[in-house]
Amino acid sequence: MPFQVSPGVNVSEIDLTTVVPAVSTTEGAIAAHLSWGPVNQRVLVDSEDRLVNIFGKPNSNTATDFFTAANFLAYGNALYVSRAVASANNATSGGTGTYVTNEDYYNETYTNKAGHGNWVAKYPGELGNSLKVSVCQNANAWESTVSTNYTVTKNTSTVTLNAANTAVWGDIVNGDILLLGPDKEQCKVKSISAANSTATTVTLTANYTGNTVSNTAVGFTRRWEYFNFFDNAPRTTAYANTVGAQGDAIHVAVVDEDGLITGVQGTVLEVYPEVSQALDGRTEQGAGNYYKNVINQNSPYIWWGAHNSGMTNAGLRADLGTNYPGADLPVTNSFSGGKDGATPTGAQKIPFYNLFKSAEDVDVSFLLGSNADATLAIHLITNIAESRKDCIAVLSPERADVVNNNSYEGKERDDVIAFRDTLPSSSYAVLDSGWKYMYDKYNDVYRYVPLNGDTAGLMVQTDLTRDPWYSPAGFNRGNVKNCIRLAYNPGKSDRDQLYKKGINPVVTFPGQGTVLFGDKTMLAKPSAFDRINVRRLFIVLEKAISTASKFTLFEFNDEFTRSQFRNLVEPFLRDVQGRRGITDFRVVCDSTNNTGEVIDRNEFIGDIYIKPARSINFIQLNFVAVRTGVEFSEVVGQFG
């Protein structure tokens, strides 16, 4: 206890309740070529629906990686996705594409350049070309009266405005809603043609269905295209009123103009009513209301790029008594210039997989290789999985090895083995035998997809139903989902050759489904660690015990601490033994391995001996026929 200089009572607590914690073993990770979403950033996805919401639906270029991820999520509910791109661009409202990967990049690097316009698509990809943003800056832009006579005829889509020396086309814009005829029928403007100074032709998006209007009809009301999505015209906000500013509020509508995002052209994706042009704008509840910040923080579709034309004084503080007049017509911008870019090569994916390189930064148990070539596969094994030592790289052969590769008997087998031979020996890697043919519900087609998403998913499913140290293979736990057929269905002789090389066959058995029919790691030397269940057992033990051992750091290396360590580890191992993960164990942490020299080096040693449980890979059944008069005791054990 601490020294006291005067009489008193000091109370202290010593916590000896530390236990070995449960550790997670079900998170996957993939760097995937996808059509939308943040780039070079880890995003945790818990379902296929969430995958679609964040990263978009698959297309012919992104389907392989998308369905590898989706197949994994069919078994588990935790997958970190890092979107990988090559030469992709964000669409902009200025028509010139740019490159903004994610929020960090935008905040630290992005500056508006010539041709980028007022808005930038949130993420790279052609999907951004479908966007449109419309801004209403004041009450006149919301609704106004056009004082000119006009002619419109029933069942036509043409309106003639008689301008009489007035540039009437400057009083309306494309998309405006015109209230025409005696019944004030709402008609939407498709295009405006200023043929001369006295006549303007307006084309509507649909025919006018009311009565013919004569040339004597004078004046009509025009409204902002998205008038009906807001309760009232933009006004001065309450905060601006209190500091003597005027006209700071604007309305913003974000629209799926081409329908690529929602499937319906013109769908309004989101609206921002009464956001402020003032840098110090506040809502009535006191939250920040500066429109740039509100949109950047909340929109999944766009970044702010620059102030719209007509936004006089936008970005200045309201508490200076600023007036924000705004343009008298809506400012609407369509996006273009976005592109998906080429499909990244294996080497180009490496930086995106490196987001999972550090065990201190992110906890993952599986690296999904998708369609990894040898370059990427070697990197995943050597530089990530073996460096971390707490996860497994799950791989499949290349597409060309198994899809339509049957020029001679055994060609698929030979090419899969050739691919395996390009990779290193490692117990931190698992290789299956091929690709599967599955249905793409988003595009109504069938596609070939690598099986490593399923292989990793089966390990997750085994964790959830049993424990990580159970084998994920076989008819009890190795059933592959969503498989129409296999690109390569190895027979017994092929399976023998594959298994010797540490390749786990995936096999379709008639009437029994498609099954992972092997549980080897890619370790070439004979060892207990050449089995998936043993490797995963030790990952769990090492991960859990090392986590608990951190709390021994900076304590004294004496018998009390060593006894505390043994009392921490042994109950945990007994529990694993009771759950059939190990057959026996011993923990040594005493003066025999913590010698005086070890103590003087400020070290602490705990030796943990484990006898891992082994999965059955081979079954030998001996049927022995004996004569009627023979006693079984005479022959039992004589054959085997």
C-alpha positions in Angstrom: 0.0 0.0 0.0 1.2 3.6 -0.4 3.1 5.3 2.4 1.0 7.5 4.7 2.5 10.4 6.7 -0.4 10.7 9.2 -2.8 8.2 10.7 -5.7 7.2 8.4 -7.3 4.4 6.4 -6.4 3.9 2.8 -8.6 1.6 0.6 -7.3 0.0 -2.6 -8.6 -2.7 -5.0 -6.6 -5.5 -6.6 -8.4 -7.1 -9.6 -7.6 -10.8 -9.9 -10.7 -11.6 -12.0 -8.9 -11.4 -15.4 -9.9 -14.2 -17.8 -8.9 -15.2 -21.3 -11.4 -13.3 -23.6 -13.5 -14.6 -26.4 -11.9 -13.6 -29.8 -13.6 -13.1 -33.1 -12.9 -15.6 -35.8 -15.5 -14.8 -38.5 -14.6 -11.6 -40.2 -13.6 -11.7 -43.8 -11.7 -9.1 -45.9 -11.6 -8.4 -49.6 -10.3 -5.8 -51.9 -13.0 -5.8 -54.6 -13.5 -4.1 -58.0 -17.0 -2.6 -57.6 -19.2 0.0 -59.3 -19.7 2.5 -56.5 -18.7 3.3 -52.9 -15.6 4.6 -51.1 -12.3 3.7 -52.5 -9.2 2.5 -50.5 -11.2 2.5 -47.2 -12.3 -0.4 -45.0 -16.1 -0.7 -44.9 -17.7 -3.4 -42.7 -20.7 -5.0 -44.5 -23.1 -7.4 -42.8 -25.3 -8.6 -45.7 -25.6 -8.7 -49.4 -28.3 -6.0 -49.3 -25.9 -3.8 -47.5 -23.2 -4.6 -50.0 -25.5 -3.4 -52.8 -26.6 -0.3 -50.9 -23.0 0.9 -50.4 -21.1 -0.5 -53.4 -23.8 -0.8 -56.1 -25.2 -3.7 -58.1 -22.8 -5.9 -60.1 -22.2 -5.6 -63.8 -20.1 -7.7 -66.2 -16.9 -6.0 -65.0 -17.5 -6.2 -61.3 -19.5 -9.5 -60.9 -16.6 -11.7 -60.0 -15.5 -9.7 -56.9 -19.1 -8.8 -56.0 -20.3 -12.4 -55.9 -17.2 -13.6 -54.1 -18.1 -11.1 -51.4 -21.9 -11.9 -51.6 -21.2 -15.7 -51.4 -19.1 -15.2 -48.2 -22.0 -13.2 -46.7 -24.4 -16.1 -47.5 -22.6 -17.9 -44.6 -21.5 -15.1 -42.3 -22.3 -11.5 -41.5 -19.1 -9.6 -41.2 -17.0 -8.7 -44.3 -14.6 -5.8 -44.6 -14.6 -4.4 -48.1 -12.0 -2.2 -49.6 -13.1 -1.0 -53.1 -10.2 -1.3 -55.6 -10.2 0.8 -58.8 -7.8 1.5 -61.7 -8.0 4.8 -63.7 -11.6 5.5 -62.5 -13.1 9.0 -62.3 -15.9 10.7 -60.3 -18.6 12.4 -62.4 -18.9 16.1 -61.9 -21.6 18.7 -62.7 -19.0 20.5 -64.9 -18.6 17.6 -67.3 -14.9 17.0 -66.6 -14.2 13.9 -64.4 -12.0 14.1 -61.4 -10.7 11.6 -58.8 -12.0 11.7 -55.2 -11.6 8.3 -53.4 -13.2 8.8 -50.0 -14.0 11.4 -47.3 -10.4 11.6 -46.1 -9.2 12.3 -49.6 -11.8 14.9 -50.1 -11.1 16.7 -46.8 -7.3 16.6 -47.2 -6.7 16.8 -50.9 -9.6 17.9 -53.1 -9.8 21.4 -54.5 -12.2 22.5 -57.2 -10.7 22.9 -60.6 -11.8 24.3 -63.9 -14.4 22.0 -65.5 -15.5 20.3 -62.2 -18.6 22.6 -61.7 -20.5 23.0 -58.5 -20.9 19.3 -57.5 -18.8 16.1 -57.6 -20.2 12.6 -57.4 -19.4 11.1 -54.0 -17.4 8.1 -55.5 -15.7 7.2 -58.7 -17.7 5.3 -61.3 -20.1 5.6 -64.2 -23.0 5.4 -61.8 -22.3 9.0 -60.9 -23.2 10.1 -64.5 -26.9 9.4 -63.6 -27.0 12.2 -61.0 -28.5 15.6 -61.2 -28.6 18.4 -58.6 -31.1 21.2 -58.6 -30.8 24.3 -56.3 -33.6 26.8 -55.5 -32.0 29.9 -54.1 -35.0 32.2 -53.3 -38.8 32.7 -53.5 -38.6 33.8 -57.2 -36.8 30.7 -58.2 -39.4 28.7 -56.2 -42.4 30.3 -58.1 -42.9 33.3 -60.3 -45.2 34.8 -62.9 -44.2 35.1 -66.6 -46.1 38.1 -68.0 -46.5 37.3 -71.6 -49.3 36.0 -73.8 -48.9 32.4 -75.0 -50.6 29.8 -77.3 -50.9 26.1 -76.5 -53.2 23.6 -78.2 -54.8 20.5 -76.7 -52.9 17.2 -77.4 -49.7 19.0 -78.4 -46.4 19.4 -76.5 -45.5 22.8 -77.9 -46.1 26.2 -76.3 -45.5 29.4 -78.2 -44.6 32.4 -76.0 -45.0 35.8 -77.7 -42.2 37.8 -76.2 -42.7 41.3 -77.7 -39.1 42.4 -77.3 -38.6 40.6 -74.0 -36.2 37.6 -73.7 -38.9 35.4 -72.2 -36.6 32.3 -72.4 -34.7 34.0 -69.6 -37.7 33.7 -67.4 -38.0 29.9 -67.5 -35.5 27.0 -67.5 -35.6 23.4 -68.5 -37.5 21.3 -65.9 -39.8 24.1 -64.8 -43.4 23.4 -64.1 -45.8 25.7 -66.1 -49.4 26.2 -65.0 -51.2 26.6 -68.4 -54.8 27.1 -69.5 -57.9 27.9 -67.6 -57.5 24.7 -65.5 -53.9 25.6 -64.6 -52.7 22.2 -65.9 -49.1 21.5 -64.7 -46.8 20.9 -67.7 -43.1 20.3 -67.4 -40.6 22.0 -69.7 -38.4 19.7 -71.7 -36.6 22.3 -73.9 -36.7 26.0 -74.8 -35.8 27.4 -78.3 -35.2 31.1 -78.6 -35.9 31.4 -82.3 -36.0 35.2 -82.4 -36.7 38.1 -80.1 -40.4 38.0 -80.4 -41.3 34.3 -80.2 -40.1 31.4 -78.0 -41.0 27.8 -78.6 -41.2 25.7 -75.5 -41.4 21.9 -75.7 -43.1 20.0 -72.9 -42.3 16.5 -71.7 -45.9 15.4 -72.3 -48.9 16.7 -74.2 -51.1 19.4 -72.8 -54.5 17.9 -72.4 -56.6 21.0 -71.6 -58.6 23.4 -73.8 -57.0 25.5 -76.5 -55.6 28.8 -75.3 -55.9 31.8 -77.6 -53.2 34.3 -78.2 -55.0 36.7 -75.9 -54.2 34.5 -72.9 -51.8 36.6 -70.8 -49.3 35.3 -68.2 -48.8 32.0 -66.5 -47.2 30.7 -63.3 -43.9 28.8 -63.4 -42.6 26.7 -60.6 -39.4 25.0 -59.7 -39.2 21.4 -61.0 -39.1 20.0 -57.4 -41.7 22.4 -56.0 -43.8 19.6 -54.5 -40.9 18.1 -52.5 -40.7 21.1 -50.2 -43.2 22.8 -47.9 -42.5 26.4 -48.8 -40.1 28.7 -50.6 -36.7 29.2 -49.2 -36.6 32.0 -46.6 -34.3 33.7 -44.2 -33.5 31.2 -41.5 -34.3 32.0 -37.9 -30.6 32.2 -37.0 -29.9 34.7 -39.8 -32.9 36.8 -38.7 -31.4 37.1 -35.2 -28.1 38.4 -36.5 -29.5 40.8 -39.1 -28.8 38.7 -42.2 -31.3 38.0 -45.0 -32.1 35.4 -47.6 -29.6 32.7 -46.6 -31.9 29.6 -47.0 -31.8 27.5 -50.1 -33.4 24.1 -51.1 -31.3 21.4 -52.7 -32.7 18.3 -54.6 -30.4 15.3 -55.6 -32.0 13.3 -58.4 -31.3 10.0 -60.2 -31.8 11.6 -63.6 -31.0 8.6 -65.8 -32.4 5.9 -63.5 -29.1 4.0 -63.2 -29.2 4.1 -59.4 -32.8 3.3 -58.6 -34.0 1.9 -62.0 -36.5 4.7 -62.4 -35.5 7.9 -64.3 -36.0 11.2 -62.4 -36.3 9.6 -59.0 -35.6 12.2 -56.2 -32.9 10.6 -54.1 -32.7 13.1 -51.3 -33.7 16.7 -50.5 -32.2 19.3 -48.2 -34.7 22.0 -47.3 -33.8 25.4 -45.7 -30.0 24.8 -45.6 -28.0 28.0 -45.2 -25.5 29.8 -47.4 -24.0 31.3 -44.3 -20.7 29.8 -43.0 -22.0 30.1 -39.4 -25.6 29.0 -40.2 -27.5 27.2 -37.5 -30.7 25.3 -37.2 -33.3 26.2 -34.6 -31.9 23.4 -32.5 -28.4 24.9 -32.7 -26.8 22.3 -35.1 -24.6 23.5 -38.0 -26.7 24.3 -41.1 -24.1 25.6 -43.7 -25.3 23.8 -46.8 -21.8 22.7 -47.9 -21.2 20.9 -44.6 -24.7 19.5 -44.3 -24.5 17.9 -47.8 -20.9 16.7 -47.4 -21.7 15.0 -44.1 -25.0 13.5 -45.0 -25.3 12.8 -48.7 -24.2 9.3 -50.0 -24.2 10.7 -53.6 -22.4 14.1 -53.9 -19.7 16.3 -52.6 -19.8 20.1 -52.7 -17.5 21.6 -55.4 -18.2 25.3 -55.7 -21.0 27.8 -55.0 -23.6 28.0 -57.7 -23.9 31.0 -60.0 -26.1 33.7 -58.4 -25.0 32.7 -54.9 -23.7 36.2 -54.0 -21.9 36.2 -50.7 -22.4 32.4 -50.1 -19.8 31.2 -47.6 -19.7 34.5 -45.7 -20.8 34.7 -42.1 -24.3 35.7 -41.3 -23.4 37.5 -38.1 -21.8 40.2 -40.2 -25.4 41.2 -41.3 -24.8 39.7 -44.8 -27.5 39.7 -47.5 -27.7 36.5 -49.7 -29.9 37.5 -52.7 -29.6 34.4 -54.8 -30.5 33.7 -58.4 -34.2 34.2 -59.5 -34.2 30.9 -61.4 -33.3 27.4 -60.3 -29.7 26.2 -61.0 -29.8 22.6 -62.2 -26.7 20.6 -63.1 -26.5 17.1 -64.7 -23.4 15.0 -64.1 -21.0 13.5 -66.6 -17.3 12.4 -66.9 -17.5 9.5 -64.4 -16.0 6.2 -65.4 -15.4 2.8 -63.8 -12.0 2.4 -65.1 -10.3 -0.9 -66.1 -10.6 -4.0 -64.0 -7.6 -3.8 -61.6 -4.9 -6.4 -62.1 -3.6 -8.5 -59.2 -0.7 -6.1 -58.7 -3.0 -3.1 -58.8 -5.1 -4.6 -56.0 -2.2 -5.0 -53.7 -2.3 -1.5 -52.1 -6.1 -2.0 -51.4 -5.4 -5.3 -49.7 -2.7 -3.7 -47.7 -5.4 -1.9 -45.6 -5.7 -5.3 -43.9 -2.0 -5.8 -43.3 -1.8 -4.7 -39.6 -3.5 -6.8 -37.0 -3.5 -3.8 -34.7 -5.6 -1.7 -37.1 -8.3 -4.3 -38.1 -9.3 -7.7 -36.9 -9.9 -10.1 -39.8 -9.8 -13.9 -40.0 -10.0 -14.5 -43.8 -8.5 -12.8 -46.8 -10.7 -13.6 -49.8 -8.6 -13.8 -52.9 -11.5 -13.6 -55.4 -9.8 -14.0 -58.9 -6.3 -13.4 -57.6 -3.5 -14.2 -60.0 -0.2 -15.6 -58.7 1.3 -12.1 -58.0 -1.6 -11.2 -55.7 -1.9 -14.6 -54.1 1.8 -14.7 -53.1 1.4 -11.2 -51.6 -1.7 -12.2 -49.6 0.1 -15.3 -48.2 3.6 -14.0 -47.6 3.1 -10.3 -46.8 -0.3 -10.3 -45.1 -1.4 -13.7 -43.7 2.0 -14.9 -42.5 2.9 -11.4 -41.3 -0.2 -11.1 -39.2 -0.3 -14.8 -38.1 -4.0 -14.5 -37.2 -5.8 -15.0 -40.5 -5.9 -17.2 -43.5 -5.6 -16.3 -47.2 -8.4 -18.2 -49.0 -7.7 -18.7 -52.7 -9.0 -20.3 -55.9 -7.2 -21.2 -59.2 -7.4 -18.7 -62.0 -10.5 -18.7 -64.2 -8.7 -20.0 -67.3 -7.5 -23.1 -65.3 -11.0 -24.5 -64.9 -13.6 -22.6 -67.0 -14.0 -24.2 -70.5 -10.5 -25.7 -70.1 -11.0 -29.3 -71.3 -8.9 -29.6 -74.4 -7.7 -32.9 -73.2 -8.5 -35.3 -70.3 -7.0 -33.9 -67.1 -6.2 -30.4 -68.4 -8.1 -28.7 -65.6 -6.2 -30.8 -63.0 -2.8 -30.1 -64.5 -3.5 -26.3 -64.7 -4.8 -26.1 -61.2 -1.7 -28.0 -59.9 0.5 -25.7 -62.1 -1.1 -22.7 -60.4 -0.5 -24.2 -57.0 3.1 -24.8 -57.8 3.6 -21.0 -58.3 2.6 -20.3 -54.7 4.6 -20.8 -51.5 4.2 -23.4 -48.8 2.2 -22.0 -45.9 -0.2 -23.1 -43.2 -1.8 -19.7 -43.4 -3.3 -20.3 -46.9 -6.1 -22.5 -48.2 -6.6 -23.3 -51.9 -9.8 -24.9 -53.3 -10.2 -26.5 -56.8 -12.2 -24.1 -58.9 -15.1 -21.9 -59.8 -18.9 -22.4 -59.7 -21.7 -21.4 -62.1 -24.3 -19.4 -60.3 -27.3 -17.1 -61.0 -26.9 -13.3 -61.1 -30.3 -12.1 -60.0 -29.4 -8.5 -60.7 -28.8 -9.0 -64.4 -30.7 -12.2 -65.1 -27.7 -14.1 -66.3 -25.5 -16.9 -65.1 -21.9 -16.3 -64.2 -18.8 -18.2 -63.2 -17.5 -17.2 -59.7 -14.4 -18.4 -57.8 -15.2 -20.6 -54.8 -13.0 -19.0 -52.2 -15.8 -16.9 -50.9 -17.7 -20.1 -50.2 -14.7 -21.9 -48.8 -14.1 -19.0 -46.3 -17.9 -18.9 -45.7 -17.9 -22.6 -44.7 -15.2 -21.9 -42.1 -17.4 -19.1 -40.7 -20.5 -21.3 -40.7 -18.4 -24.0 -38.8 -17.5 -21.4 -36.2 -21.1 -20.4 -35.8 -22.5 -23.9 -35.5 -19.6 -25.7 -33.8 -16.1 -24.2 -33.2 -13.1 -23.0 -35.2 -11.2 -26.2 -34.6 -13.8 -28.3 -36.4 -13.1 -29.2 -40.0 -15.3 -27.2 -42.4 -15.2 -30.0 -45.0 -17.5 -32.9 -45.7 -21.2 -33.7 -45.8 -22.0 -32.3 -42.3 -20.5 -28.8 -42.6 -19.1 -28.5 -46.1 -22.2 -27.9 -48.3 -21.7 -25.1 -50.9 -24.6 -22.8 -51.5 -26.0 -21.3 -54.7 -24.2 -23.6 -57.1 -25.8 -24.6 -60.4 -22.7 -26.6 -61.4 -19.0 -26.6 -61.1 -16.7 -25.4 -63.8 -14.5 -28.4 -62.9 -15.8 -31.4 -60.9 -12.8 -33.5 -60.1 -13.2 -37.3 -60.0 -11.5 -39.6 -57.6 -8.2 -39.9 -59.5 -8.0 -36.1 -59.9 -8.8 -35.6 -56.2 -5.9 -37.8 -55.3 -3.5 -35.7 -57.3 -5.0 -32.4 -56.0 -4.9 -33.4 -52.4 -1.3 -34.4 -52.5 -0.6 -30.8 -53.5 -2.6 -29.3 -50.7 -5.5 -28.4 -53.0 -9.0 -29.0 -51.5 -11.4 -30.5 -54.1 -14.9 -29.1 -54.3 -17.1 -31.9 -55.6 -20.7 -32.3 -56.8 -22.1 -35.6 -55.8 -25.3 -36.7 -57.5 -28.2 -36.2 -55.1 -26.0 -34.9 -52.3 -25.1 -31.4 -53.5 -21.7 -29.6 -53.9 -19.3 -30.2 -51.1 -15.9 -29.0 -49.9 -14.1 -32.3 -49.9 -10.8 -31.5 -48.2 -9.4 -29.6 -45.3 -5.8 -29.0 -46.0 -3.7 -25.9 -45.7 -1.0 -25.1 -48.3 1.8 -26.3 -46.0 3.9 -28.7 -48.0 5.8 -30.4 -45.2 4.1 -33.2 -43.1 2.8 -31.5 -40.0 -0.3 -31.1 -37.9 -0.5 -27.6 -39.3 -1.3 -28.9 -42.8 -4.9 -29.2 -41.7 -7.3 -26.2 -41.5 -8.8 -27.2 -38.2 -5.4 -27.3 -36.5 -4.2 -24.0 -38.0 -7.4 -22.3 -36.9 -7.2 -23.9 -33.4 -3.8 -22.4 -32.9 -4.9 -19.0 -34.3 -7.7 -18.9 -31.7 -5.4 -20.0 -28.8 -2.7 -17.6 -29.7 -5.0 -14.7 -30.3 -7.0 -15.2 -27.1 -4.1 -16.0 -24.8 -1.9 -13.2 -26.2 -4.7 -10.7 -25.7 -5.1 -11.8 -22.1 -1.3 -11.8 -21.5 -1.1 -8.1 -22.3 -2.3 -7.4 -18.8 0.8 -9.2 -17.4 3.1 -6.6 -19.0 5.0 -4.4 -16.4 4.2 -6.7 -13.5 6.9 -8.4 -11.5 8.3 -11.6 -12.8 7.9 -13.5 -9.6 6.0 -16.7 -8.5 2.8 -14.7 -7.8 2.6 -13.4 -11.4 3.6 -16.7 -12.9 0.9 -18.5 -10.8 -1.6 -15.9 -11.9 -0.7 -16.5 -15.5 -1.1 -20.3 -15.1 -4.5 -19.8 -13.4 -5.5 -17.6 -16.3 -4.5 -20.0 -19.1 -5.3 -23.4 -17.8 -9.1 -22.9 -17.3 -9.4 -21.6 -20.8 -7.5 -24.6 -22.2 -9.7 -27.0 -20.2 -12.7 -25.4 -21.8 -11.3 -25.9 -25.3 -10.4 -29.5 -24.3 -14.0 -30.0 -23.2 -15.2 -28.7 -26.5 -13.0 -31.3 -28.4 -10.4 -28.9 -29.7 -7.5 -30.5 -27.9 -6.8 -33.9 -26.4 -4.3 -32.7 -23.7 -2.2 -29.7 -22.7 0.4 -28.5 -20.2 1.3 -24.9 -19.2 4.8 -24.4 -17.9 5.5 -21.0 -16.3 7.8 -21.2 -13.3 11.4 -20.9 -12.4 12.5 -23.6 -14.8 11.8 -21.4 -17.9 11.9 -18.0 -16.1 15.5 -18.2 -14.9 17.4 -15.4 -13.4 18.9 -14.5 -16.7 15.4 -14.3 -18.2 14.2 -12.1 -15.3 17.2 -9.8 -15.7 16.4 -9.3 -19.4 12.9 -8.1 -18.3 11.3 -11.0 -20.1 8.6 -13.4 -19.1 8.1 -16.9 -20.7 5.1 -19.1 -20.7 5.4 -22.5 -22.5 2.1 -24.0 -23.6 2.1 -27.5 -24.9 -0.9 -28.6 -27.0 -2.1 -31.9 -28.4 -4.5 -30.8 -31.1 -7.5 -32.9 -32.1 -7.2 -34.4 -35.6 -10.0 -34.6 -38.2 -10.7 -37.9 -40.0 -9.6 -37.7 -43.6 -9.4 -41.4 -44.4 -11.7 -44.3 -43.4 -10.7 -47.9 -43.6 -13.5 -50.4 -43.2 -12.4 -54.1 -42.9 -15.1 -56.7 -43.4 -13.8 -60.2 -42.3 -15.7 -63.4 -43.0 -15.1 -66.2 -40.5 -16.2 -69.8 -40.2 -19.2 -70.7 -38.1 -17.3 -72.4 -35.4 -14.6 -69.7 -34.9 -14.7 -67.6 -31.8 -14.5 -63.8 -32.6 -11.9 -63.4 -29.8 -9.5 -65.5 -31.8 -9.5 -63.2 -34.9 -10.4 -59.7 -33.6 -7.3 -57.5 -34.1 -5.5 -59.9 -36.4 -6.4 -57.9 -39.6 -6.0 -54.2 -40.2 
